[in-house]
């Protein structure tokens, strides 16, 4: 009879149990994703500008956007694989929320020297993955979605401001 009461008590908790090491692991993966994103953005950007900016071309104007889309797509797939292999809860939503929150930040960081851009994106990636991993503990998916959207909007306002 005690087992039934304990099981009922576990189901009523608002948070799904998660170890601190899972959040730390997600932060490490986020830092790795941020660093790789910066390197990929810089390297692909150089190649894309050389290829797309030949002559008078409208593609040259949109080259940074294409580079950002390509870089974020590759890094997000890698981040999703890492989070899934680590058995982090709701890995797809963590990656999507991180993309939505940080979209466009790379173009601002590209104005910095590469080592500062890499350092900033590494720290920001780690914090973002850790934050959304911690939020993924919420048992209610609707509540998780609402809180994530609020944080994404706040991040977008900070980046745009």
N, C-alpha and C positions, 0 to 999 in steps of 0.2 A: 504494500500500500504506500510506503514511503517513496518508492520509485515513481509511482504515478504522480504524486504531489511534486516531487523534484522535477519531473519532466514538464509538468504544467507550469512550474515557476520559471523554467528556462525559456519556454515559449513566450512568456509575457515580458521578458527583458527587451528593452527597445534597441539594444545593440547586439550584433552577432559577435561572439567572442573572437578576438584576433590577438595574436602575439605581437609584442613590440618589435620583434625581429622581422615580422612580415612588413610592418610599416617602414622599418629601416631598409629592408631589402628593396621595397618599392622606391624609396628615396634614392638608393644607389642606382637602380635601373633608370630612374628619372634623370639623375646626374649624367649617367652614361648616354642616355638619349639626347640630352641637351648638348653635350660635347660633340657627339657624332653629328647632330643637326647643324651645328655651327661649321664644322669641317666640311660637311657635304654641301652646305649652302655656299661657302666660299669657293670650293673647288668646282662645283657644277656651275656656279655663277660665272666663273672665269671662262669656262668652256662655252657656256651658252651665250655669253656676250660676244665671244669671238665668232661663233657660228651664226647667231641671229642678227648681229649688228653689221652685216655687210651691206654697204651702200645705204640708200635711203629706204628704210624698211620700218613698217609699223610694228613688226615683231620685236624690234629692239626696245621699243617703249614698254612692252609687256614682259620682257625677259626676266626681270626680278620676280614677277608673280609666278611665272612658269617654274622658275628655279625653286621658289618657296613651296609650291604645290608638290613638286617632285621630291624635294628633300623631306618635307613633313610626311608624305605618304610612305616613303621607305623607312624612315625612323619610327613611325607609328606602328608599322607592321612588326618591326623588330621589338619595339616596346611591348606590344601585345603578346608576342611569342614569349618574351621573358617573363612577363607577369603571369601568363597562363601556366608556364612551366613551374613557376614558384607557387602555384595554386593560390594566388591572391584573389580574393572575392571580387566579382564584377570587373574583370580586367578591361573589357571592351569599353565600359562606361568611364573608367578611369582615363583611358587613352583619349576617348572622344572629348571628355570634359577638359582635359589638358590641352588638346588642340584648340578647342573653342576659346579657352581662356587666354592662350598665348599667341593666337593667330596674329600675324603682323609684327610681332615683337622683333623678329629676326631682321626685318628691314631697318628698324631703328638701331639695333645693335650692330648692324653692318657699318654704321658710321664710325664706330669705335675701332681702335686697332684690334687685330684678330685675337690676340691673347686676352684682352679685356672682354671682348664679345664672347669668347669661349668660356671664360670664368663666370661671367654673368649668366649665360644661358645654362651652364652646368648647375649653378646654385638655384636658379629659378626653376629649372626642370626638376631638380630634386625636391624642392619645396612643393611644387605643384603635384607631382606624383604622390608624395607623402600625404598632402592635404586631401586629395580625392580618394586615396586609399583609406585614410582614416574615416572619411565621410561614408565610404562604402559599407561600413559596419552597421549603418542604420538599417534596421530590419524592414521598415516600410520603404518600399521603392519610390512611392509618390513623394514622401518626405525627402528622400535622398535626391530625387530629381529637382524638387523645388529649391532645396538648399544649394544644390550644385548650380542651378540657373542663376540664383542670386549672386553666388560667388563669381560665376563667369561674367555676369553683367558688371559687377564691381571691378573685375580685372580688366574688362574691355574699356571701361570708363577711365581707369588709371592709365592704360596704354594710350588711349586716344587723347587724354588730357595733357 
